[in-house]
Amino acid sequence: MVYHSSFVDEEGVSTACGCPLLPLKSHIKGPAPVSDQDRTDIVDEAITFFRANVFFRNFDIKSPADKLLIYLTFYINNALKRLEGRRTLAEGTKAIINLGLEKVPVPGESGFPFPGLFPLPESHEEAELFRNYLKQIREETSGRLLSVAYRHNGTPNKWWLAFAKRKFMNIIIP
């Protein structure tokens, strides 16, 4: 059974491209509202559910937040592939920073991993809002992922990096 997001009925949350712009426990500047530090956010959910959800080829979407969970699961899978073979936290951090510097595609652009999952942006402003939100959430996810993919002494956590070999929803990562 696939794990779904608990952010089902979020009142007053703005959206872009059919995706809710959920609050984040983040210090990174961006369009996401700031969440309480003691509350679980979508990044926490994505990292917690990743090792279970990555095994599924189909994902039944029950709420708009599930779309974001799918995107983050794919991103975590991509990030773990980049961390594969990096023997120290410093090397892993450099690989993740390089991943963060890549251009973030939005629906309708080449390179977006899930055509059809998110509706196309209705305006350039909506596209830029969604791009900035995805960039912010990717940076936040990367930082938190490093803390679970590497132990406190800076060595790789094989129980996490082993999942780099998995294909999420049969999508091959280049």
N, C-alpha and C positions, 0 to 999 in steps of 0.2 A: 504494500500500500504506500502510495506517494504521500509525503508530508506536505501539507498545504500551509500557506501563510495564515497567521492569526489576525492579520490586519484586514478583516473582511469588511466591516462597516466603519470606515473612517470618515466621520462627519467633518466637513469644513476643510478637507484636504484638496488642494488644487491638483489638476491633472495636466499632462502634456502627452500627446500621442496615445491617449487612452491608458496611460500609466499614472498611478497616483504618485505624487511627489511627497513621499512619506518622510516624517522627521527622522533625523539621524543624531546619534550621540557623536558629534564630530566637532573638531576644531578647524577643519578644512573649510575654507571659504567657498560658498556656492549657494545655489538657490534653495537647497533643502532647509526646512525649518529645523530648529535645534530641539532635540528631545532631552528628557530628563536622563541623567547619567545612570540612575538605578532602574530604568525601564528598558525592556528588550526592544531593539529596533530590527529592521529588516535585514541588516548586515549580520546581526547576531543569529537570526533565524537561518539565513543562507549558510553560514559557516556551520551551525549546529546540525542542520539537516543535509548538508552536502554529501556526507559519506553514505547516507541511505538513498538520497534522491538520484545520485549519479548512476545507479544501477538500472534506472528505468528508461525505457525507450519511448514511452508515451507518458504524457503528463496532462491529466484532466484539469482544466482551469476552472476554479470555482469562484474566483474573485479577481479583480484587476491586480491586486497585490501578488497573485500567483505568477503573473507575467513577469513582474520584477524579480521574483524568486527564481524563475527559470533563467532569466538573463544573468543573475548573479551566480547561479550554479554553473552556467556555461563559463562565466568569467573566472570563477575560482578554478575550474578545470583547466582553463587556458593558463592561468597564473602558475598552477602546479606544474604544468608542462614546462614553463620557463624556469621553474626552480629545480627541475630534474637535473641532476648532475652537479649542482652547486653545493659544494661541500661545507661552506661556512655561511654564517648569517650575513656577513659582509658581501659575499658574492651573490647571495640570494636577494639582498636589498638592492644591489646594483641592477640585477635582472628585473626586479619588480619596478624600479624607477624607470627603466627603459620601456617597460610595458606601459607605464602610466604616461609616457611622453608621446605615445602613438596617437594618431588622430582617432577620435571616437566617432564612428559612423552612426547615423540615425536612420530610422525607417525610410526606405526609398533611395538610399545611397548604396553604392557598391561596398561590400565588406560587412554590411549589417547581417548578423548571423541568423536572424529569425524573420525573414520576409513573410508578411501576413499575420504575424503574431500581434504586432502593434499597428494601428492605423497610420497612414501617412500624415505628416504634419500639415495643418491647414494654412500655415503662414511661415515665413522665414523666422519670425520671432519665436513661434512655438518650437521650431526645429532647434534653434539656438538654446532655448530654455531646457529642452530635453537633453541636448548634447552636454550642456553644463551640469545638469543633474547627474547624468550618467558618468561624467568625468569625476564629479565629486564622490559619488557612491563607489566608483572603481578605486579611487585613491584611498578611501576609508576602508574598503574591503581588503585592499592590498596590505595596509598597515596591520590590520587585525589578523590577516592570514599568516603573516610572517611570525607572529607570536605563537601560533599553533603549529606551523610547519617546521619550526626550529625550536630546539630545547633552550633552556636558560643558559647553557654553556656554549651555545652557538652552533651545535651540531644538528644535522638534519633529523627530523622525527620521521622514521621510516613508516610509521603507521599512518601518516598523512601523505607523504610523498609517493607512497605506493599507488595512490589513487590517480596519479598523473597518467597512468597507462589506460585508464577507463575512458570510453567515449560516451559523452552525455547525449542522449537522444540520437545516437548514431551519427553525430556530427563530427567530422574529421577536422581536427585543428591543424592548420599548416605549420 
